[in-house]
Amino acid sequence: MWDPAVYRRFGSERSRPFFDLAARVGAERPRAVTDLGCGPGELTLTLAERWPGARLTGVDSSPEMIEKALAHGGPAEFRVGDVREWRPGPDVDVLITNATLQWVPEHRDLLVRWARELAPGAWLAMQVPGNFGAPSHVLLREVGQRYGLSEVLREAPVDEPAGYAALLTGAGAEVDAWETTYLHLLPVAGEHPVLRWMEGTALRPVKAALDDNAWQSFRADLARKLSGAYPATGPYVAFPFRRIFVVARTERS
């Protein structure tokens, strides 16, 4: 279960990659825009400001997230759905999926299918975290092994930018692929801020797999490890976070 309140921690840091991704989409007057993995919907609604004439749809697998998205009102349709089952209608000119596909093991096949099924000249934009080799995730897997969570925690579920570029150019698309490492300065307040960040995403399957006592013990063990890997400098902890971006345009007829 996703917790929208926990996910919204560090909201400005989490939202910046979405805006950097959308800024590279060159569509001028798209007929329909879809955001797959829309979460609580705030970022989806910003797309209406850029493309006010488009039919805007947000899709997410979490009923809790969609409930929050619907509460905003505004010029977008939000619905619960599985990205693996989504197929573009003939008028979808922009598909955006931000920080979602890392949860979908078969997402490479989906990207190829979408590139072939989207309308000619449509835009496909994706962003996934590329920090699975960072100390945060190395330590997560190390601690997780002691709790029997090797099956739950993933080594590297995403490709390098060149891998996605090869995949989508092979499907006939024009591709712009890049990576960025953001340096987040997380304020020190109470528990270690990297632990609090990870609770919104990476620790979600861990919490689901453990009972409450084991979860509290796991958190304490991981917090100690993170404090050594990410020491505070004054009032902040520096948290580098690598992300992978791809913007592709389908073959134009």
Secondary structure, DSSP 8 states (H G I E B T S, - for coil): ---HHHHTTTHHHHHHHHHHHHHT---SS-SEEEEET-TTSHHHHHHHHH-TTSEEEEEES-HHHHHHHHHT-SS-EEEE--TTT----TTEEEEEEES-GGG-TTHHHHHHHHHHHS-TT-EEEEEEE--TTSHHHHHHHHHHHHTT-TTTS-S--S--HHHHHHHHHHTT-EEEEEEEEEEEEEE--SS-HHHHHHHTTTTHHHHHHS-HHHHHHHHHHHHHHHHHHS-EETTEEEEEEEEEEEEEE----
